[in-house]
């Protein structure tokens, strides 16, 4: 009997559990180790922040999925990996051995050490509901980060405050134009939408100082704050560096096109915690993690039974829909964009369908 250890309940591992329920896997003992029993879906964070979703609608019960799949669920956090001896260690010193291991633990948020006690993040994601509930009610809520998640949550909090007759004084600080990675046209479009909705945009500025009542930016201005939500993009988990596994220049687990470590072939990975050396500029988002799921699951089985592995080839374009509050959303596909009610309805349909794919397996 061989042992497969899945660390983390991200998109790719969810696919593996689903296939385990539907198809089974003979002669393999499967463990899923996660820091929380529940895996929360970040695509629904903005909907939850705005009040459209109940908490239970945004999460998948990993323990129940494992029970259905015949796998063992363990609530623990891996703090050390000994890839030479195929062992990993949990927070209380428990040692887990494996024949193959896969990591889908997501990324972290890089907050400067001196501000860690003054700002909030949505990671680890099982704490996001408490963070959002506090943030949207704050006297002066501020988001730092002008990417997709920052824009979505700022506009969602603003919409929630309008519904609850609170001051519409949500601010977003961005070191570049909003959604700069999408190009100038989209940046101008989302900024126009955000301004129309009443979001205070502090673009092309960085935060240089924070205290309990205010923050200052590189523009020389000082702004009031009572809660700051820090959403400046993904940072690598320290686990891989501390375990001396091969990582890229930013510390993410380095994988080949088979989603496998070259130096330690029994180590696999997917999602935001990893980088693929053949595609170094691949964006870290859920779309690619979902696409990696089938390849990862098949390659884990092929590795255990000494069969040739299959490469992962990312799609060149993908659909992206950002909620902008008040039952509106911005749809992006290539150079095309549509804003309004219809993209929001499509987003709700896609998100609910994705969640039901997994929730119905154990409900």
N, C-alpha and C positions, 0 to 999 in steps of 0.2 A: 504494500500500500504506500503510495507516494503522498507527500504533503504539499499542498499549494496554499500559501498565505497571501491574502489580499489585504493590503494596508490602506485604509481609507474607503469611504463610501461614495466616491465621485462618480461622474457619469459613466465612465468606461467600466468600472467595477459593477455598477448597477446592471449594466447589460450582461455581464458575466453571470451575476446571480439570477437574472431572468432566464438565461439559457440553461442554467443549472436546474431551475424549476421545471422548465419545459422539456428538456432533453436528458437531464441527468449526466453523470460523468463517473464511469466505473473505475474502480481501483485508485481513486484519488480522494484524499481526505482534505476538505477545504475549510480554512479558517478565514473569517473576516475580522480584522482588528480595526476599531474606530474609536475616536475620543468621545463619541456620542451615539446613543441608540438611534437617533434620528439624523437623516441627511436632509438638509434644507436646500430648496431649489432657488438659486439666486435670481433666476428669471422672473420670479414672483415677488422679489423683495419690494420693488416699487409699488406693486399692487397691494401688498400688505401694508406698506407705509401709508398709502392713500386710503386704506380701509376697505378695499374690495374683497380681500381674502381673509379668512380666518386662519389662525396659525396652523391648524391641522391640515389645511388644504395645501400648505407650502412645503410639507415634509413627507419623507418616505421612512417607514419603520424598518430599519435594517435588521433588527432582531427577528421580527416576524418574517421578513423575506428569507433570512437564513434558516429559520425553522422549516419553512416551506421547501427550501432547496436542499435540506439535509446537510447544511453547513453549520459550523460552530461560530456563533457571534461572541466576540470578546470586547468589552469596553475597556480600552487601554490606549496609551499613547506610546509609540515606539520612540525610544530616545537614543538607541545605538544599534548599528548594524555591523556584524562581523561577517562580511561577504566571503572571506576565505573559508570559514567554517560553516557557512550557511546557517547563521544564527542571528537573532535580533532580540533586543532587550526592551522590556516595558518599564513604566515609571516606577514600579515597586520591585524591580529586579527580576521579574519573571522572564525566563528565556524561552523563546519560540524557535524551533528548528524548522527547516523547510527544504524541499527539493527545488521549488521555484517560488519566487516572491515577486509581487507586483505592487507598485506604489501609485496611488491616485489620491493624494492627500491635499491637493490644492496648493495655493500659494499663501503667503503672508502679506502683511502691509508694513512697509518700511516707515516707521515713525521715529524721528530723532529721539534719542534716549532722554534728553532733557525735557521732552514734552510728553512722554508716555503717560504721565498721570494727569495731563491736562486735556487730552483728546480721546475720542472714542473711535473704534473701527467696527466693521461688520464681520471681522474674522477673529476667532473661529466662528463659522456661520451659525452654530447652534445658539450663539448669544445674540444674534442679530435682532430678534424680536424685542428684547429688553432695551437694546441700544436705540432702535428706531422709536419705540414708545416714549423714551425719555427725550430724544432729540427733537421730535416733531412738536413737543409741547414747550420746549425751551423758550426763554424770553427773546434771545438773539441766536437762533440756530445758524451755523455756518458750515458749509461743506468745503473742504480743501481737496481739489482735484476736478479737472474739467473734462475727464473722459466720460465714457458712456455711463458707468455706474454713478459717478458724481452728479452728472446732469439729471439722470433719472430720479435719484433719491432726493435731490434738491427740489425738483419740480413736484414730486409726489408729496413731500412734506409741505410745500407751499399750498398745494391743492387741499390737503387735509386741514390745514390751518384756516383756509377760506371756509370750508364746510363747518368748522367749529368756531367761527367768528373770532379768530385770534389775529393778532397783527401780522400782516403779510410782509414780514421783514426777513425772509430767508435770503442768505447770501451764498455765492459760490466763488471761491478763489481759484484761479487757474494760471499756471505759469506760461500758458500759451492761449490762443483762442480756443473756445469750447470745441470739442471733437476735432482737434487739429489734425489727428491722424487720418480723418476722412477727407481732407482737402479744404481749400478755401471756400468753395461754394457751399458745402455742407456746414462749415463753421459759421458762415454768415447767416445761413438759414436757421440753424438752431438758436443762434444768439437773438435773432429777430423774434422767434417764437417765445423764447424765454423772457425777453424784455416785455413782450406783449402781455405775458401772463403775470408780470410783476416781480420776476426774480432779479435780485441785485447781483450784477455780474462784475467781478473784479478780475478782469482778464489781463494777461501779460504781467502778472505780479506773482511774487513768491512771499510766503510768510517768513518773517525774519525774527519775530519775537511773539511769545504768548504768555499771558498771565491769566489769573482767574476771572478777570473782568473784561479783558480786551486782547486784541492782537494787532500787530503792525506788519506792514508789507514793504516790499522793496520800493514802492512808490513814495514812501515817507509818510503815508497816511496811517492813522490809528482808528480801529473800528471796535465797537462794543461786541462782546460775545459772552454767552452763557453756556454754550455747548458747541464743540467743534467735532465734526465727523470727518475723519481723515481717510480719503479715498484716492491716493496718489498713484495707484497702479500696483502690479504684483511684485513681491519680493520673494526670494527663494527661501524655502525652509532650511534651517540650520542643520537639520538631521543628516543630510547627505555630506556636507562639508566635514562635520564632526566624525562621520563614519569613514572618511577618506575614500568615498566613492568618486569616480570621475564626474566632474561637473563642468558646466560652461563658465564663461567669464563672469556671469552674474550669480553663480552658485546653484543653478538648477541642475537636476540630475540629467546627465548627458546620455542620450540614447542613439542607437543607429536606426535605420529605416524600418527595422523589425520591432521597434519599441523595446529594445533590449540593450543592456550595457555590454559594450565590447569587452571591457576588462573582466566583467563578472557575468557570464552568460545566463546564470540562473536568476539575475535581477532584471525585471521589466518595469515599465511605468507608462503613465499616460496623464493627460490633462495639464493643468497649470504648474504642477510641481516639476515638470520635465521639459527639456529642450531636445529637439531632434537635429543632429549635426548636419544632416542633408538639407534641412530647412531652418536655418538659424533665425530668420526673421518672422517665423510663423507666430501669429498673434496668439496670446494666451486667453482663450475664451471657451465657453461651453460648447460651441459649435464643433470645434475640432475634437474636443474630448468625446463627444457623442459619436463622431465618425471613427474615432480610434477604438471604440468599444469592441466591435466585431473582429477587427484585426488582432487586437490584444488577446481576446478570449481564445481565438483559434490558435494563435502562436503559443500561448501558454500550454495548451493541450499538445500541440505539435512538439514543443520542447520536451515535455515530460515523457513523450513516447518516441523521441528521437526521429522526428520527421522534419523535412525542410520547412523553414519559416516563410511567411508571406510579407511583402513590404507594405507599409502604410503610405498612401499617396494622397495628400490633402487636396481638396477641391480648390480651384483658383478663386472662385467667388461664392459668396453665401448671403442669404437673406438675413438682415438684421432689423429688428424693430425695437425702438426705444419709446417707452411710455413718456409722455410729456405732461401728464396730469389732466384731470377733468375729462376723462374718457377720450383722450386723443393720444396719438402716437406718431412717431416719425419712422417711416419704412425706408430702409436703404438697401439697394441692390446694385452693385457696381457703381456707376455714375448717376443712377436714377434714384429719386427720392419722392416720397408722397407723405404729406402730413394731414392728419384729420381723424375722423371717427372710424373710418373703415380699417386703417392699419391697427388701431387699438382693438377692434373686434377680432381681427385676425390673430393678433398677439394673444388675446385671451383664449381663443380656440386652440392655438398651438400649445400654449403652456398647460392648459387643462388636459389636453389629450396626452401630452408627454407624461404628466403626473399619473393619470389614470392607467397608462401602460404598466406602471409598477404597482400602484396602490391596489388595483383590482386583483393582483396575484395573491394577496393575503387578506383582503377584506371579507 
